[in-house]
Protein backbone atom coordinates (compact mmCIF):
# COMPACT_ATOMS: atom_id res chain seq x y z
CA UNK A 1 0.00 0.00 0.00
CA UNK A 2 1.22 3.49 -0.87
CA UNK A 3 0.52 6.32 1.51
CA UNK A 4 0.11 10.01 0.71
CA UNK A 5 -0.61 8.98 -2.89
CA UNK A 6 -2.95 11.92 -3.48
CA UNK A 7 -0.43 14.38 -2.08
CA UNK A 8 2.35 12.92 -4.23
CA UNK A 9 0.17 13.05 -7.31
CA UNK A 10 -0.52 16.73 -6.65
CA UNK A 11 3.18 17.56 -6.29
CA UNK A 12 3.95 15.62 -9.47
CA UNK A 13 1.11 17.07 -11.53
CA UNK A 14 3.58 18.73 -13.93
CA UNK A 15 6.19 15.98 -13.84
CA UNK A 16 5.60 15.07 -17.48
CA UNK A 17 6.66 18.58 -18.50
CA UNK A 18 10.04 18.16 -16.82
CA UNK A 19 11.09 15.01 -18.68
CA UNK A 20 12.83 16.74 -21.58
CA UNK A 21 14.28 19.67 -19.65
CA UNK A 22 18.04 20.18 -19.59
CA UNK A 23 19.60 17.60 -17.26
CA UNK A 24 16.44 17.14 -15.23
CA UNK A 25 16.67 14.62 -12.38
CA UNK A 26 13.84 13.28 -10.23
CA UNK A 27 14.25 12.00 -6.64
CA UNK A 28 15.02 8.36 -5.88
CA UNK A 29 15.55 6.59 -2.58
CA UNK A 30 17.07 3.16 -2.09
CA UNK A 31 17.38 1.29 1.19
CA UNK A 32 20.89 -0.18 1.28
CA UNK A 33 21.02 -1.41 4.86
CA UNK A 34 19.20 -1.61 8.18
CA UNK A 35 19.58 -3.05 11.65
CA UNK A 36 18.96 -6.79 11.76
CA UNK A 37 18.94 -9.08 14.81
CA UNK A 38 21.57 -11.80 15.11
CA UNK A 39 20.80 -15.34 14.00
CA UNK A 40 20.23 -16.31 17.60
CA UNK A 41 17.61 -13.59 18.02
CA UNK A 42 15.98 -14.36 14.69
CA UNK A 43 15.61 -17.97 15.84
CA UNK A 44 13.64 -16.61 18.79
CA UNK A 45 11.29 -14.74 16.47
CA UNK A 46 12.86 -11.29 16.81
CA UNK A 47 12.82 -9.10 13.70
CA UNK A 48 13.89 -5.61 12.79
CA UNK A 49 10.38 -4.38 13.53
CA UNK A 50 10.04 -6.08 16.93
CA UNK A 51 13.54 -5.19 18.13
CA UNK A 52 12.45 -1.95 19.87
CA UNK A 53 9.75 -3.64 21.94
CA UNK A 54 11.94 -6.66 22.64
CA UNK A 55 14.70 -4.50 24.10
CA UNK A 56 12.20 -2.32 25.98
CA UNK A 57 11.04 -5.39 27.91
CA UNK A 58 14.29 -5.18 29.88
CA UNK A 59 12.72 -2.51 32.09
CA UNK A 60 10.17 -4.96 33.48
CA UNK A 61 11.98 -8.22 32.64
CA UNK A 62 8.86 -9.32 30.76
CA UNK A 63 8.43 -11.70 27.84
CA UNK A 64 6.07 -11.84 24.89
CA UNK A 65 5.35 -13.21 21.44
CA UNK A 66 5.98 -11.42 18.15
CA UNK A 67 2.39 -10.22 18.19
CA UNK A 68 2.84 -8.97 21.75
CA UNK A 69 5.92 -7.03 20.70
CA UNK A 70 4.14 -5.44 17.74
CA UNK A 71 1.39 -4.28 20.10
CA UNK A 72 4.00 -3.09 22.58
CA UNK A 73 5.67 -1.01 19.86
CA UNK A 74 2.45 0.95 19.48
CA UNK A 75 2.01 1.35 23.22
CA UNK A 76 5.57 2.58 23.71
CA UNK A 77 5.06 5.19 21.01
CA UNK A 78 1.73 6.32 22.47
CA UNK A 79 3.37 6.60 25.91
CA UNK A 80 6.19 8.71 24.50
CA UNK A 81 8.81 6.07 25.36
CA UNK A 82 10.86 6.48 22.17
CA UNK A 83 14.40 5.63 23.29
CA UNK A 84 13.99 1.99 22.24
CA UNK A 85 13.33 3.13 18.65
CA UNK A 86 17.01 3.95 18.42
CA UNK A 87 17.59 0.19 18.24
CA UNK A 88 16.70 0.31 14.53
CA UNK A 89 18.93 2.12 12.04
CA UNK A 90 18.26 2.65 8.34
CA UNK A 91 20.79 3.47 5.62
CA UNK A 92 19.39 5.07 2.47
CA UNK A 93 20.99 6.11 -0.79
CA UNK A 94 19.19 9.24 -1.94
CA UNK A 95 19.61 10.83 -5.37
CA UNK A 96 17.87 13.59 -7.27
CA UNK A 97 17.71 16.08 -4.41
CA UNK A 98 18.76 19.71 -4.57
CA UNK A 99 21.37 21.56 -2.56
CA UNK A 100 18.44 23.56 -1.22
CA UNK A 101 16.87 20.41 0.22
CA UNK A 102 20.21 19.33 1.66
CA UNK A 103 20.46 22.64 3.49
CA UNK A 104 17.10 22.02 5.15
CA UNK A 105 17.69 18.35 5.87
CA UNK A 106 20.98 18.86 7.67
CA UNK A 107 19.18 20.90 10.31
CA UNK A 108 17.98 17.53 11.63
CA UNK A 109 21.09 16.77 13.64
CA UNK A 110 20.23 14.14 16.29
CA UNK A 111 20.24 10.46 15.34
CA UNK A 112 20.98 11.16 11.69
CA UNK A 113 24.05 11.63 9.51
CA UNK A 114 25.00 12.02 5.85
CA UNK A 115 27.77 11.42 3.37
CA UNK A 116 27.13 13.83 0.50
CA UNK A 117 28.86 13.88 -2.85
CA UNK A 118 31.72 16.34 -2.59
CA UNK A 119 31.54 19.44 -4.77
CA UNK A 120 35.18 20.16 -3.99
CA UNK A 121 36.64 16.90 -5.29
CA UNK A 122 34.04 15.76 -7.85
CA UNK A 123 33.82 17.59 -11.16
CA UNK A 124 30.33 18.88 -11.94
CA UNK A 125 30.48 18.84 -15.76
CA UNK A 126 27.73 16.23 -15.88
CA UNK A 127 25.77 17.54 -12.92
CA UNK A 128 21.98 17.35 -13.01
CA UNK A 129 19.33 19.85 -11.91
CA UNK A 130 16.19 19.74 -9.78
CA UNK A 131 13.34 21.72 -11.29
CA UNK A 132 10.57 23.09 -9.05
CA UNK A 133 7.26 21.24 -8.95
CA UNK A 134 5.15 24.39 -9.49
CA UNK A 135 2.20 22.42 -8.15
CA UNK A 136 0.47 25.66 -7.12
CA UNK A 137 0.20 26.91 -10.73
CA UNK A 138 -2.87 25.75 -12.67
CA UNK A 139 -1.92 26.95 -16.17
CA UNK A 140 0.12 24.48 -18.23
CA UNK A 141 1.30 27.26 -20.53
CA UNK A 142 2.53 29.26 -17.55
CA UNK A 143 4.38 26.22 -16.16
CA UNK A 144 6.00 25.60 -19.55
CA UNK A 145 7.21 29.21 -19.65
CA UNK A 146 8.68 28.94 -16.15
CA UNK A 147 10.45 25.69 -16.99
CA UNK A 148 11.89 27.20 -20.16
CA UNK A 149 13.39 30.02 -18.08
CA UNK A 150 14.94 27.55 -15.63
CA UNK A 151 16.19 25.43 -18.53
CA UNK A 152 17.87 28.47 -20.09
CA UNK A 153 19.61 29.51 -16.87
CA UNK A 154 20.79 25.97 -16.11
CA UNK A 155 22.40 25.75 -19.54
CA UNK A 156 24.05 29.11 -18.93
CA UNK A 157 25.41 27.96 -15.55
CA UNK A 158 27.03 24.92 -17.17
CA UNK A 159 28.48 27.02 -20.00
CA UNK A 160 30.14 29.36 -17.48
CA UNK A 161 31.33 26.39 -15.43
CA UNK A 162 33.00 24.84 -18.48
CA UNK A 163 34.49 28.21 -19.49
CA UNK A 164 36.09 28.79 -16.10
CA UNK A 165 37.28 25.20 -15.83
CA UNK A 166 39.16 25.60 -19.11
CA UNK A 167 40.77 28.72 -17.64
CA UNK A 168 42.22 26.62 -14.84
CA UNK A 169 39.79 27.45 -12.03
CA UNK A 170 39.69 24.67 -9.42
CA UNK A 171 36.61 22.71 -8.39
CA UNK A 172 36.49 24.33 -4.96
CA UNK A 173 36.05 27.73 -6.62
CA UNK A 174 33.86 26.50 -9.45
CA UNK A 175 31.29 25.22 -6.98
CA UNK A 176 30.48 28.85 -6.17
CA UNK A 177 28.55 28.85 -9.45
CA UNK A 178 26.25 26.09 -8.25
CA UNK A 179 22.67 27.30 -7.76
CA UNK A 180 20.75 25.67 -4.91
CA UNK A 181 18.82 23.76 -7.55
CA UNK A 182 21.82 21.66 -8.54
CA UNK A 183 21.31 17.98 -7.86
CA UNK A 184 23.26 16.08 -5.25
CA UNK A 185 23.32 12.58 -3.78
CA UNK A 186 23.96 11.21 -0.31
CA UNK A 187 24.02 8.17 1.90
CA UNK A 188 21.82 8.83 4.91
CA UNK A 189 22.13 7.06 8.27
CA UNK A 190 19.10 7.49 10.50
CA UNK A 191 17.54 5.64 13.42
CA UNK A 192 13.79 5.07 13.70
CA UNK A 193 13.38 7.67 16.44
CA UNK A 194 15.00 10.38 14.37
CA UNK A 195 13.15 9.26 11.25
CA UNK A 196 9.85 9.72 13.12
CA UNK A 197 10.93 13.23 14.05
CA UNK A 198 11.75 13.96 10.41
CA UNK A 199 8.36 12.64 9.29
CA UNK A 200 6.57 14.62 11.98
CA UNK A 201 7.99 17.86 10.57
CA UNK A 202 8.28 17.16 6.85
CA UNK A 203 5.04 15.30 6.14
CA UNK A 204 3.27 18.48 7.18
CA UNK A 205 1.45 20.27 4.40
CA UNK A 206 3.29 23.45 5.39
CA UNK A 207 6.70 21.85 4.66
CA UNK A 208 8.40 22.89 1.43
CA UNK A 209 7.33 20.74 -1.50
CA UNK A 210 10.70 19.11 -2.25
CA UNK A 211 11.52 17.86 1.22
CA UNK A 212 7.87 16.90 1.71
CA UNK A 213 8.01 14.87 -1.50
CA UNK A 214 11.07 13.03 -0.23
CA UNK A 215 9.40 12.47 3.15
CA UNK A 216 6.47 10.82 1.35
CA UNK A 217 8.83 8.48 -0.51
CA UNK A 218 10.76 7.55 2.63
CA UNK A 219 7.59 7.09 4.65
CA UNK A 220 6.21 4.58 2.16
CA UNK A 221 9.47 2.65 2.30
CA UNK A 222 9.62 2.67 6.11
CA UNK A 223 6.03 1.46 6.31
CA UNK A 224 6.93 -1.55 4.16
CA UNK A 225 9.64 -2.48 6.67
CA UNK A 226 8.28 -1.66 10.12
CA UNK A 227 4.71 -0.31 9.99
CA UNK A 228 4.08 -0.37 13.75
CA UNK A 229 6.92 2.12 14.24
CA UNK A 230 5.41 4.72 11.90
CA UNK A 231 1.73 4.08 11.18
CA UNK A 232 0.44 6.42 13.91
CA UNK A 233 1.94 9.35 12.00
CA UNK A 234 -0.42 8.62 9.13
CA UNK A 235 -3.37 8.75 11.49
CA UNK A 236 -2.15 12.07 12.93
CA UNK A 237 -1.97 13.58 9.44
CA UNK A 238 -5.47 12.37 8.66
CA UNK A 239 -6.80 14.22 11.72
CA UNK A 240 -5.31 17.57 10.66
SULHU-V190449 format. One record per residue. N is the residue number from 1. PHI is phi in whole degrees, 0 to 359 (NA if undefined). Layout:
# SULHU-V190449
N | PHI
N | PHI
This chain:
# SULHU-V190449
1 | NA
2 | 255
3 | 258
4 | 57
5 | 298
6 | 295
7 | 294
8 | 295
9 | 299
10 | 292
11 | 298
12 | 267
13 | 302
14 | 252
15 | 302
16 | 294
17 | 280
18 | 270
19 | 303
20 | 258
21 | 286
22 | 303
23 | 51
24 | 291
25 | 224
26 | 258
27 | 288
28 | 220
29 | 235
30 | 219
31 | 285
32 | 248
33 | 186
34 | 199
35 | 296
36 | 227
37 | 297
38 | 291
39 | 302
40 | 299
41 | 288
42 | 299
43 | 298
44 | 268
45 | 92
46 | 275
47 | 234
48 | 305
49 | 291
50 | 272
51 | 303
52 | 302
53 | 295
54 | 301
55 | 288
56 | 294
57 | 295
58 | 304
59 | 297
60 | 243
61 | 50
62 | 259
63 | 229
64 | 191
65 | 278
66 | 301
67 | 297
68 | 299
69 | 292
70 | 296
71 | 293
72 | 294
73 | 308
74 | 295
75 | 295
76 | 301
77 | 293
78 | 294
79 | 279
80 | 81
81 | 268
82 | 258
83 | 302
84 | 296
85 | 292
86 | 289
87 | 292
88 | 248
89 | 243
90 | 245
91 | 237
92 | 245
93 | 254
94 | 243
95 | 231
96 | 71
97 | 240
98 | 273
99 | 297
100 | 297
101 | 297
102 | 301
103 | 296
104 | 287
105 | 296
106 | 285
107 | 284
108 | 276
109 | 249
110 | 255
111 | 76
112 | 211
113 | 209
114 | 220
115 | 237
116 | 270
117 | 297
118 | 284
119 | 267
120 | 271
121 | 255
122 | 254
123 | 295
124 | 253
125 | 303
126 | 251
127 | 297
128 | 259
129 | 229
130 | 253
131 | 269
132 | 294
133 | 286
134 | 56
135 | 293
136 | 272
137 | 262
138 | 264
139 | 268
140 | 296
141 | 297
142 | 295
143 | 297
144 | 301
145 | 295
146 | 296
147 | 296
148 | 296
149 | 293
150 | 298
151 | 303
152 | 298
153 | 290
154 | 294
155 | 299
156 | 296
157 | 301
158 | 289
159 | 297
160 | 293
161 | 302
162 | 297
163 | 298
164 | 290
165 | 296
166 | 294
167 | 273
168 | 93
169 | 288
170 | 282
171 | 304
172 | 294
173 | 269
174 | 299
175 | 294
176 | 296
177 | 282
178 | 290
179 | 289
180 | 294
181 | 274
182 | 294
183 | 281
184 | 220
185 | 219
186 | 202
187 | 267
188 | 240
189 | 244
190 | 213
191 | 272
192 | 298
193 | 295
194 | 292
195 | 295
196 | 298
197 | 297
198 | 301
199 | 298
200 | 300
201 | 270
202 | 263
203 | 278
204 | 300
205 | 297
206 | 278
207 | 291
208 | 298
209 | 305
210 | 290
211 | 287
212 | 291
213 | 300
214 | 293
215 | 298
216 | 300
217 | 298
218 | 290
219 | 297
220 | 300
221 | 291
222 | 297
223 | 291
224 | 291
225 | 266
226 | 215
227 | 299
228 | 292
229 | 275
230 | 224
231 | 295
232 | 296
233 | 295
234 | 294
235 | 293
236 | 297
237 | 295
238 | 294
239 | 278
240 | 279
